[in-house]
Amino acid sequence: MKDTHNGMRISNAEFDIVAGHLATTLKKFKVPKQEGKELLASIGSLKKDIVE
């Protein structure tokens, strides 16, 4: 992840916006809460490798 996103200058705010869109989409498609929570936690754990 770190090499892939290096130089893209993705900010904390931009990462949070994308995570918010993902959360909204999961709700729209009625993904069960536990699975959605696990997916968002997994994506959140990558933040340190994506945000510069």
PyMOL Python script that loads the backbone (N, CA, C, O; Angstrom):
from pymol import cmd

cmd.read_pdbstr("""\
ATOM      1  N   MET A   1       0.818  -1.196   0.000  1.00  0.00           N
ATOM      2  CA  MET A   1       0.000   0.000   0.000  1.00  0.00           C
ATOM      3  C   MET A   1       0.859   1.256   0.000  1.00  0.00           C
ATOM      4  O   MET A   1       0.583   2.215  -0.722  1.00  0.00           O
ATOM      5  N   LYS A   2       1.893   1.237   0.810  1.00  0.00           N
ATOM      6  CA  LYS A   2       2.707   2.431   0.943  1.00  0.00           C
ATOM      7  C   LYS A   2       3.345   2.820  -0.394  1.00  0.00           C
ATOM      8  O   LYS A   2       3.311   3.987  -0.784  1.00  0.00           O
ATOM      9  N   ASP A   3       3.925   1.842  -1.094  1.00  0.00           N
ATOM     10  CA  ASP A   3       4.560   2.120  -2.382  1.00  0.00           C
ATOM     11  C   ASP A   3       3.535   2.569  -3.420  1.00  0.00           C
ATOM     12  O   ASP A   3       3.807   3.467  -4.218  1.00  0.00           O
ATOM     13  N   THR A   4       2.374   1.956  -3.409  1.00  0.00           N
ATOM     14  CA  THR A   4       1.333   2.285  -4.386  1.00  0.00           C
ATOM     15  C   THR A   4       0.836   3.716  -4.227  1.00  0.00           C
ATOM     16  O   THR A   4       0.581   4.391  -5.224  1.00  0.00           O
ATOM     17  N   HIS A   5       0.694   4.187  -3.000  1.00  0.00           N
ATOM     18  CA  HIS A   5       0.133   5.513  -2.747  1.00  0.00           C
ATOM     19  C   HIS A   5       1.194   6.593  -2.539  1.00  0.00           C
ATOM     20  O   HIS A   5       0.855   7.763  -2.361  1.00  0.00           O
ATOM     21  N   ASN A   6       2.454   6.221  -2.560  1.00  0.00           N
ATOM     22  CA  ASN A   6       3.544   7.178  -2.371  1.00  0.00           C
ATOM     23  C   ASN A   6       3.481   8.260  -3.449  1.00  0.00           C
ATOM     24  O   ASN A   6       3.363   7.964  -4.638  1.00  0.00           O
ATOM     25  N   GLY A   7       3.562   9.500  -3.017  1.00  0.00           N
ATOM     26  CA  GLY A   7       3.554  10.630  -3.933  1.00  0.00           C
ATOM     27  C   GLY A   7       2.173  11.116  -4.333  1.00  0.00           C
ATOM     28  O   GLY A   7       2.059  12.113  -5.046  1.00  0.00           O
ATOM     29  N   MET A   8       1.132  10.446  -3.898  1.00  0.00           N
ATOM     30  CA  MET A   8      -0.228  10.857  -4.256  1.00  0.00           C
ATOM     31  C   MET A   8      -0.732  11.996  -3.371  1.00  0.00           C
ATOM     32  O   MET A   8      -1.741  12.632  -3.675  1.00  0.00           O
ATOM     33  N   ARG A   9      -0.027  12.240  -2.291  1.00  0.00           N
ATOM     34  CA  ARG A   9      -0.352  13.325  -1.353  1.00  0.00           C
ATOM     35  C   ARG A   9      -1.802  13.262  -0.868  1.00  0.00           C
ATOM     36  O   ARG A   9      -2.506  14.272  -0.858  1.00  0.00           O
ATOM     37  N   ILE A  10      -2.232  12.088  -0.475  1.00  0.00           N
ATOM     38  CA  ILE A  10      -3.581  11.896   0.053  1.00  0.00           C
ATOM     39  C   ILE A  10      -3.601  12.379   1.504  1.00  0.00           C
ATOM     40  O   ILE A  10      -2.789  11.946   2.322  1.00  0.00           O
ATOM     41  N   SER A  11      -4.523  13.267   1.808  1.00  0.00           N
ATOM     42  CA  SER A  11      -4.613  13.839   3.152  1.00  0.00           C
ATOM     43  C   SER A  11      -5.523  12.993   4.045  1.00  0.00           C
ATOM     44  O   SER A  11      -6.249  12.120   3.572  1.00  0.00           O
ATOM     45  N   ASN A  12      -5.462  13.275   5.341  1.00  0.00           N
ATOM     46  CA  ASN A  12      -6.364  12.626   6.298  1.00  0.00           C
ATOM     47  C   ASN A  12      -7.816  12.889   5.916  1.00  0.00           C
ATOM     48  O   ASN A  12      -8.652  11.986   5.946  1.00  0.00           O
ATOM     49  N   ALA A  13      -8.104  14.134   5.559  1.00  0.00           N
ATOM     50  CA  ALA A  13      -9.479  14.502   5.206  1.00  0.00           C
ATOM     51  C   ALA A  13      -9.954  13.725   3.982  1.00  0.00           C
ATOM     52  O   ALA A  13     -11.092  13.255   3.954  1.00  0.00           O
ATOM     53  N   GLU A  14      -9.110  13.586   2.982  1.00  0.00           N
ATOM     54  CA  GLU A  14      -9.489  12.838   1.775  1.00  0.00           C
ATOM     55  C   GLU A  14      -9.724  11.365   2.090  1.00  0.00           C
ATOM     56  O   GLU A  14     -10.679  10.761   1.601  1.00  0.00           O
ATOM     57  N   PHE A  15      -8.850  10.796   2.904  1.00  0.00           N
ATOM     58  CA  PHE A  15      -9.031   9.399   3.306  1.00  0.00           C
ATOM     59  C   PHE A  15     -10.358   9.232   4.034  1.00  0.00           C
ATOM     60  O   PHE A  15     -11.098   8.284   3.770  1.00  0.00           O
ATOM     61  N   ASP A  16     -10.662  10.149   4.949  1.00  0.00           N
ATOM     62  CA  ASP A  16     -11.899  10.072   5.727  1.00  0.00           C
ATOM     63  C   ASP A  16     -13.135  10.210   4.842  1.00  0.00           C
ATOM     64  O   ASP A  16     -14.156   9.573   5.101  1.00  0.00           O
ATOM     65  N   ILE A  17     -13.049  11.034   3.803  1.00  0.00           N
ATOM     66  CA  ILE A  17     -14.169  11.193   2.866  1.00  0.00           C
ATOM     67  C   ILE A  17     -14.441   9.874   2.146  1.00  0.00           C
ATOM     68  O   ILE A  17     -15.590   9.448   2.034  1.00  0.00           O
ATOM     69  N   VAL A  18     -13.391   9.238   1.665  1.00  0.00           N
ATOM     70  CA  VAL A  18     -13.553   7.954   0.963  1.00  0.00           C
ATOM     71  C   VAL A  18     -14.118   6.897   1.917  1.00  0.00           C
ATOM     72  O   VAL A  18     -14.997   6.126   1.532  1.00  0.00           O
ATOM     73  N   ALA A  19     -13.624   6.856   3.148  1.00  0.00           N
ATOM     74  CA  ALA A  19     -14.146   5.910   4.134  1.00  0.00           C
ATOM     75  C   ALA A  19     -15.627   6.180   4.406  1.00  0.00           C
ATOM     76  O   ALA A  19     -16.410   5.247   4.581  1.00  0.00           O
ATOM     77  N   GLY A  20     -16.001   7.441   4.441  1.00  0.00           N
ATOM     78  CA  GLY A  20     -17.408   7.802   4.636  1.00  0.00           C
ATOM     79  C   GLY A  20     -18.279   7.346   3.475  1.00  0.00           C
ATOM     80  O   GLY A  20     -19.388   6.854   3.681  1.00  0.00           O
ATOM     81  N   HIS A  21     -17.777   7.510   2.252  1.00  0.00           N
ATOM     82  CA  HIS A  21     -18.516   7.029   1.081  1.00  0.00           C
ATOM     83  C   HIS A  21     -18.682   5.508   1.140  1.00  0.00           C
ATOM     84  O   HIS A  21     -19.742   4.975   0.814  1.00  0.00           O
ATOM     85  N   LEU A  22     -17.632   4.831   1.557  1.00  0.00           N
ATOM     86  CA  LEU A  22     -17.704   3.375   1.685  1.00  0.00           C
ATOM     87  C   LEU A  22     -18.766   2.984   2.718  1.00  0.00           C
ATOM     88  O   LEU A  22     -19.574   2.089   2.471  1.00  0.00           O
ATOM     89  N   ALA A  23     -18.762   3.647   3.861  1.00  0.00           N
ATOM     90  CA  ALA A  23     -19.742   3.348   4.910  1.00  0.00           C
ATOM     91  C   ALA A  23     -21.168   3.567   4.408  1.00  0.00           C
ATOM     92  O   ALA A  23     -22.056   2.760   4.685  1.00  0.00           O
ATOM     93  N   THR A  24     -21.386   4.650   3.675  1.00  0.00           N
ATOM     94  CA  THR A  24     -22.702   4.945   3.117  1.00  0.00           C
ATOM     95  C   THR A  24     -23.133   3.867   2.126  1.00  0.00           C
ATOM     96  O   THR A  24     -24.288   3.443   2.120  1.00  0.00           O
ATOM     97  N   THR A  25     -22.201   3.432   1.295  1.00  0.00           N
ATOM     98  CA  THR A  25     -22.487   2.397   0.300  1.00  0.00           C
ATOM     99  C   THR A  25     -22.815   1.065   0.965  1.00  0.00           C
ATOM    100  O   THR A  25     -23.720   0.353   0.529  1.00  0.00           O
ATOM    101  N   LEU A  26     -22.076   0.731   2.021  1.00  0.00           N
ATOM    102  CA  LEU A  26     -22.361  -0.507   2.742  1.00  0.00           C
ATOM    103  C   LEU A  26     -23.775  -0.491   3.314  1.00  0.00           C
ATOM    104  O   LEU A  26     -24.486  -1.494   3.260  1.00  0.00           O
ATOM    105  N   LYS A  27     -24.175   0.649   3.857  1.00  0.00           N
ATOM    106  CA  LYS A  27     -25.533   0.779   4.401  1.00  0.00           C
ATOM    107  C   LYS A  27     -26.575   0.684   3.303  1.00  0.00           C
ATOM    108  O   LYS A  27     -27.602   0.024   3.466  1.00  0.00           O
ATOM    109  N   LYS A  28     -26.308   1.352   2.170  1.00  0.00           N
ATOM    110  CA  LYS A  28     -27.250   1.354   1.047  1.00  0.00           C
ATOM    111  C   LYS A  28     -27.538  -0.067   0.567  1.00  0.00           C
ATOM    112  O   LYS A  28     -28.678  -0.403   0.245  1.00  0.00           O
ATOM    113  N   PHE A  29     -26.505  -0.888   0.521  1.00  0.00           N
ATOM    114  CA  PHE A  29     -26.666  -2.245   0.031  1.00  0.00           C
ATOM    115  C   PHE A  29     -26.924  -3.253   1.156  1.00  0.00           C
ATOM    116  O   PHE A  29     -26.834  -4.465   0.961  1.00  0.00           O
ATOM    117  N   LYS A  30     -27.247  -2.713   2.340  1.00  0.00           N
ATOM    118  CA  LYS A  30     -27.666  -3.520   3.489  1.00  0.00           C
ATOM    119  C   LYS A  30     -26.665  -4.613   3.868  1.00  0.00           C
ATOM    120  O   LYS A  30     -27.034  -5.743   4.189  1.00  0.00           O
ATOM    121  N   VAL A  31     -25.393  -4.237   3.819  1.00  0.00           N
ATOM    122  CA  VAL A  31     -24.352  -5.147   4.295  1.00  0.00           C
ATOM    123  C   VAL A  31     -24.544  -5.261   5.813  1.00  0.00           C
ATOM    124  O   VAL A  31     -24.696  -4.242   6.487  1.00  0.00           O
ATOM    125  N   PRO A  32     -24.541  -6.468   6.354  1.00  0.00           N
ATOM    126  CA  PRO A  32     -24.725  -6.622   7.804  1.00  0.00           C
ATOM    127  C   PRO A  32     -23.713  -5.769   8.594  1.00  0.00           C
ATOM    128  O   PRO A  32     -22.555  -5.621   8.204  1.00  0.00           O
ATOM    129  N   LYS A  33     -24.192  -5.224   9.705  1.00  0.00           N
ATOM    130  CA  LYS A  33     -23.377  -4.291  10.492  1.00  0.00           C
ATOM    131  C   LYS A  33     -22.015  -4.852  10.879  1.00  0.00           C
ATOM    132  O   LYS A  33     -21.009  -4.152  10.765  1.00  0.00           O
ATOM    133  N   GLN A  34     -21.962  -6.082  11.328  1.00  0.00           N
ATOM    134  CA  GLN A  34     -20.687  -6.659  11.768  1.00  0.00           C
ATOM    135  C   GLN A  34     -19.684  -6.738  10.614  1.00  0.00           C
ATOM    136  O   GLN A  34     -18.510  -6.409  10.783  1.00  0.00           O
ATOM    137  N   GLU A  35     -20.149  -7.173   9.449  1.00  0.00           N
ATOM    138  CA  GLU A  35     -19.260  -7.269   8.290  1.00  0.00           C
ATOM    139  C   GLU A  35     -18.780  -5.882   7.852  1.00  0.00           C
ATOM    140  O   GLU A  35     -17.611  -5.698   7.512  1.00  0.00           O
ATOM    141  N   GLY A  36     -19.693  -4.916   7.865  1.00  0.00           N
ATOM    142  CA  GLY A  36     -19.322  -3.538   7.521  1.00  0.00           C
ATOM    143  C   GLY A  36     -18.305  -2.980   8.492  1.00  0.00           C
ATOM    144  O   GLY A  36     -17.345  -2.320   8.093  1.00  0.00           O
ATOM    145  N   LYS A  37     -18.518  -3.248   9.762  1.00  0.00           N
ATOM    146  CA  LYS A  37     -17.597  -2.778  10.800  1.00  0.00           C
ATOM    147  C   LYS A  37     -16.210  -3.397  10.602  1.00  0.00           C
ATOM    148  O   LYS A  37     -15.198  -2.710  10.735  1.00  0.00           O
ATOM    149  N   GLU A  38     -16.166  -4.681  10.288  1.00  0.00           N
ATOM    150  CA  GLU A  38     -14.891  -5.364  10.066  1.00  0.00           C
ATOM    151  C   GLU A  38     -14.172  -4.809   8.838  1.00  0.00           C
ATOM    152  O   GLU A  38     -12.956  -4.618   8.865  1.00  0.00           O
ATOM    153  N   LEU A  39     -14.916  -4.549   7.765  1.00  0.00           N
ATOM    154  CA  LEU A  39     -14.315  -4.008   6.554  1.00  0.00           C
ATOM    155  C   LEU A  39     -13.763  -2.609   6.804  1.00  0.00           C
ATOM    156  O   LEU A  39     -12.641  -2.301   6.401  1.00  0.00           O
ATOM    157  N   LEU A  40     -14.544  -1.765   7.464  1.00  0.00           N
ATOM    158  CA  LEU A  40     -14.086  -0.405   7.752  1.00  0.00           C
ATOM    159  C   LEU A  40     -12.860  -0.416   8.673  1.00  0.00           C
ATOM    160  O   LEU A  40     -11.965   0.415   8.520  1.00  0.00           O
ATOM    161  N   ALA A  41     -12.817  -1.337   9.613  1.00  0.00           N
ATOM    162  CA  ALA A  41     -11.647  -1.452  10.491  1.00  0.00           C
ATOM    163  C   ALA A  41     -10.421  -1.875   9.688  1.00  0.00           C
ATOM    164  O   ALA A  41      -9.316  -1.384   9.920  1.00  0.00           O
ATOM    165  N   SER A  42     -10.625  -2.776   8.756  1.00  0.00           N
ATOM    166  CA  SER A  42      -9.520  -3.232   7.908  1.00  0.00           C
ATOM    167  C   SER A  42      -8.991  -2.087   7.053  1.00  0.00           C
ATOM    168  O   SER A  42      -7.779  -1.898   6.946  1.00  0.00           O
ATOM    169  N   ILE A  43      -9.886  -1.333   6.450  1.00  0.00           N
ATOM    170  CA  ILE A  43      -9.488  -0.186   5.630  1.00  0.00           C
ATOM    171  C   ILE A  43      -8.807   0.861   6.516  1.00  0.00           C
ATOM    172  O   ILE A  43      -7.796   1.446   6.128  1.00  0.00           O
ATOM    173  N   GLY A  44      -9.357   1.089   7.687  1.00  0.00           N
ATOM    174  CA  GLY A  44      -8.773   2.064   8.611  1.00  0.00           C
ATOM    175  C   GLY A  44      -7.355   1.712   9.016  1.00  0.00           C
ATOM    176  O   GLY A  44      -6.530   2.598   9.238  1.00  0.00           O
ATOM    177  N   SER A  45      -7.071   0.428   9.112  1.00  0.00           N
ATOM    178  CA  SER A  45      -5.721   0.009   9.502  1.00  0.00           C
ATOM    179  C   SER A  45      -4.687   0.324   8.422  1.00  0.00           C
ATOM    180  O   SER A  45      -3.487   0.317   8.694  1.00  0.00           O
ATOM    181  N   LEU A  46      -5.138   0.596   7.218  1.00  0.00           N
ATOM    182  CA  LEU A  46      -4.234   0.927   6.106  1.00  0.00           C
ATOM    183  C   LEU A  46      -3.951   2.426   6.001  1.00  0.00           C
ATOM    184  O   LEU A  46      -3.111   2.851   5.209  1.00  0.00           O
ATOM    185  N   LYS A  47      -4.654   3.216   6.800  1.00  0.00           N
ATOM    186  CA  LYS A  47      -4.542   4.677   6.705  1.00  0.00           C
ATOM    187  C   LYS A  47      -3.109   5.159   6.819  1.00  0.00           C
ATOM    188  O   LYS A  47      -2.697   6.058   6.086  1.00  0.00           O
ATOM    189  N   LYS A  48      -2.352   4.577   7.721  1.00  0.00           N
ATOM    190  CA  LYS A  48      -0.958   5.013   7.928  1.00  0.00           C
ATOM    191  C   LYS A  48      -0.093   4.786   6.690  1.00  0.00           C
ATOM    192  O   LYS A  48       0.913   5.470   6.501  1.00  0.00           O
ATOM    193  N   ASP A  49      -0.480   3.834   5.851  1.00  0.00           N
ATOM    194  CA  ASP A  49       0.276   3.544   4.632  1.00  0.00           C
ATOM    195  C   ASP A  49      -0.219   4.341   3.429  1.00  0.00           C
ATOM    196  O   ASP A  49       0.449   4.381   2.396  1.00  0.00           O
ATOM    197  N   ILE A  50      -1.372   4.968   3.554  1.00  0.00           N
ATOM    198  CA  ILE A  50      -1.968   5.672   2.421  1.00  0.00           C
ATOM    199  C   ILE A  50      -1.825   7.188   2.565  1.00  0.00           C
ATOM    200  O   ILE A  50      -1.522   7.879   1.592  1.00  0.00           O
ATOM    201  N   VAL A  51      -2.039   7.700   3.766  1.00  0.00           N
ATOM    202  CA  VAL A  51      -2.006   9.154   4.005  1.00  0.00           C
ATOM    203  C   VAL A  51      -0.562   9.629   4.139  1.00  0.00           C
ATOM    204  O   VAL A  51       0.263   9.001   4.802  1.00  0.00           O
ATOM    205  N   GLU A  52      -0.286  10.751   3.492  1.00  0.00           N
ATOM    206  CA  GLU A  52       1.050  11.350   3.615  1.00  0.00           C
ATOM    207  C   GLU A  52       1.009  12.532   4.544  1.00  0.00           C
ATOM    208  O   GLU A  52       2.036  13.170   4.777  1.00  0.00           O
TER     209      GLU A  52
END
""", "prot")
cmd.dss("prot")
cmd.show_as("cartoon", "prot")
cmd.util.cbc("prot")
cmd.orient("prot")
